[in-house]
Amino acid sequence: MAKLSLKYRILRKLVKCSGIKKKMFPSEEKKLLDLAGKQAENKKIPNLSHPDITVTVEQFQGEDVVYFRHKKPSEFACLFLIGGGMVKYPRPDSIKKALQIAIETGRDMIVPYYPLCIENDIATVYDWIYDLYKKVIDEYAANKLMVTGSSSGGNLALGLIAHINAKQEGLAYPQKIYTSSPGECLGSDQVRQRAKELDAYDVAISASFMEMAEHIMRKSNNQIPDYMFYLEKGDFHGLPEVYLCYGSHEVLYAAYEPIKAALERDGVKVIAEIGEEMYHCYPFIPLCKEAREGWKRMISYHK
């Protein structure tokens, strides 16, 4: 077992004592949705620039999409789906990280502010992502496009493949997927029990939030396919490769084995990274030495 840095051990204790876990995702559904609604109304897209990159904000089906395009044209791109429990838009800092990924990897980046499940059901979100993906592969060859997802964005990144297969419209598959801590509902007693055990260690996401996530995402629609809630029930045939990353001290790690097994069942090459005692989406929040190593591996995979 690797020894954790002093900075990380102190940071983990401070975050746990701060109570940020309850503040980010209150245990009462109405309170959570009211808070998310207020945050969505105050959405802020940072004004970013870089001498080698053109930054534009474009409209797609009523939502904002941020494009980072290299001035020296790049054939390679990344559709980056940022998480937020399906109820929060990307934070400004996450958009800044998308620019940094573009700078360090040479890929153009497409970052959508996709519809949220404050009022929409998850099927609406999936259809919107699917339509955006069709638009993106009109500009970039699918085999030179990767899809990256963090947290609930990781659900959408992997779920996009299941949605392509369910639609049966012959859409081309992306080159590969990088997903960090893909969010999904707790689909079995075994997964629920493991999530409850991990809850004591997770400093960001609670098992109770994951328990009510399906109700938030379903609304009153009982016709939504299971794979939109439980990734292991999707069909992933056709996807070449996935980089699947979790921290071992997060609630969502409970679903790692079922998701990995489903991907391998369908012939997908899985590269797995499990950060020992690490937190939710740590490669995208590189606050300590261990997380910075995750960032470096993430960047390397995108190059």
ChimeraX attribute file (.defattr): number of C-alpha atoms within 10 A of each C-alpha:
attribute: neighborCount
match mode: 1-to-1
recipient: residues
	/A:1	5
	/A:2	6
	/A:3	6
	/A:4	14
	/A:5	12
	/A:6	11
	/A:7	12
	/A:8	16
	/A:9	11
	/A:10	11
	/A:11	14
	/A:12	17
	/A:13	11
	/A:14	13
	/A:15	13
	/A:16	16
	/A:17	11
	/A:18	12
	/A:19	12
	/A:20	15
	/A:21	17
	/A:22	15
	/A:23	12
	/A:24	16
	/A:25	23
	/A:26	17
	/A:27	17
	/A:28	11
	/A:29	15
	/A:30	11
	/A:31	12
	/A:32	19
	/A:33	19
	/A:34	12
	/A:35	18
	/A:36	23
	/A:37	17
	/A:38	11
	/A:39	14
	/A:40	16
	/A:41	9
	/A:42	10
	/A:43	14
	/A:44	12
	/A:45	18
	/A:46	12
	/A:47	11
	/A:48	14
	/A:49	13
	/A:50	13
	/A:51	7
	/A:52	12
	/A:53	20
	/A:54	15
	/A:55	18
	/A:56	16
	/A:57	16
	/A:58	12
	/A:59	12
	/A:60	15
	/A:61	11
	/A:62	10
	/A:63	13
	/A:64	17
	/A:65	18
	/A:66	20
	/A:67	20
	/A:68	27
	/A:69	21
	/A:70	21
	/A:71	13
	/A:72	10
	/A:73	11
	/A:74	13
	/A:75	14
	/A:76	20
	/A:77	29
	/A:78	27
	/A:79	24
	/A:80	24
	/A:81	25
	/A:82	28
	/A:83	26
	/A:84	19
	/A:85	24
	/A:86	26
	/A:87	25
	/A:88	24
	/A:89	24
	/A:90	21
	/A:91	15
	/A:92	15
	/A:93	12
	/A:94	17
	/A:95	20
	/A:96	16
	/A:97	13
	/A:98	23
	/A:99	25
	/A:100	16
	/A:101	21
	/A:102	23
	/A:103	17
	/A:104	14
	/A:105	16
	/A:106	20
	/A:107	25
	/A:108	26
	/A:109	28
	/A:110	23
	/A:111	22
	/A:112	24
	/A:113	20
	/A:114	25
	/A:115	23
	/A:116	21
	/A:117	23
	/A:118	20
	/A:119	13
	/A:120	16
	/A:121	21
	/A:122	25
	/A:123	19
	/A:124	16
	/A:125	19
	/A:126	20
	/A:127	14
	/A:128	17
	/A:129	22
	/A:130	20
	/A:131	13
	/A:132	19
	/A:133	21
	/A:134	14
	/A:135	12
	/A:136	17
	/A:137	18
	/A:138	10
	/A:139	11
	/A:140	16
	/A:141	16
	/A:142	21
	/A:143	15
	/A:144	16
	/A:145	25
	/A:146	23
	/A:147	28
	/A:148	26
	/A:149	24
	/A:150	26
	/A:151	24
	/A:152	22
	/A:153	26
	/A:154	28
	/A:155	28
	/A:156	31
	/A:157	26
	/A:158	29
	/A:159	26
	/A:160	24
	/A:161	23
	/A:162	22
	/A:163	22
	/A:164	20
	/A:165	18
	/A:166	14
	/A:167	12
	/A:168	8
	/A:169	8
	/A:170	8
	/A:171	15
	/A:172	16
	/A:173	22
	/A:174	23
	/A:175	19
	/A:176	23
	/A:177	27
	/A:178	24
	/A:179	29
	/A:180	29
	/A:181	29
	/A:182	29
	/A:183	28
	/A:184	25
	/A:185	24
	/A:186	24
	/A:187	17
	/A:188	12
	/A:189	9
	/A:190	11
	/A:191	20
	/A:192	21
	/A:193	14
	/A:194	18
	/A:195	25
	/A:196	16
	/A:197	16
	/A:198	19
	/A:199	19
	/A:200	14
	/A:201	19
	/A:202	26
	/A:203	24
	/A:204	20
	/A:205	21
	/A:206	24
	/A:207	24
	/A:208	17
	/A:209	19
	/A:210	21
	/A:211	17
	/A:212	15
	/A:213	21
	/A:214	18
	/A:215	14
	/A:216	24
	/A:217	26
	/A:218	18
	/A:219	14
	/A:220	10
	/A:221	11
	/A:222	7
	/A:223	8
	/A:224	15
	/A:225	14
	/A:226	12
	/A:227	20
	/A:228	26
	/A:229	23
	/A:230	21
	/A:231	26
	/A:232	25
	/A:233	18
	/A:234	24
	/A:235	21
	/A:236	25
	/A:237	18
	/A:238	16
	/A:239	21
	/A:240	17
	/A:241	19
	/A:242	23
	/A:243	17
	/A:244	21
	/A:245	26
	/A:246	29
	/A:247	23
	/A:248	21
	/A:249	23
	/A:250	26
	/A:251	32
	/A:252	29
	/A:253	23
	/A:254	22
	/A:255	26
	/A:256	19
	/A:257	12
	/A:258	16
	/A:259	20
	/A:260	19
	/A:261	13
	/A:262	18
	/A:263	24
	/A:264	15
	/A:265	14
	/A:266	15
	/A:267	14
	/A:268	19
	/A:269	16
	/A:270	16
	/A:271	12
	/A:272	14
	/A:273	15
	/A:274	17
	/A:275	20
	/A:276	15
	/A:277	16
	/A:278	23
	/A:279	24
	/A:280	26
	/A:281	25
	/A:282	23
	/A:283	26
	/A:284	17
	/A:285	16
	/A:286	15
	/A:287	13
	/A:288	16
	/A:289	14
	/A:290	19
	/A:291	21
	/A:292	16
	/A:293	15
	/A:294	22
	/A:295	18
	/A:296	14
	/A:297	13
	/A:298	20
	/A:299	16
	/A:300	11
	/A:301	13
	/A:302	22
	/A:303	12
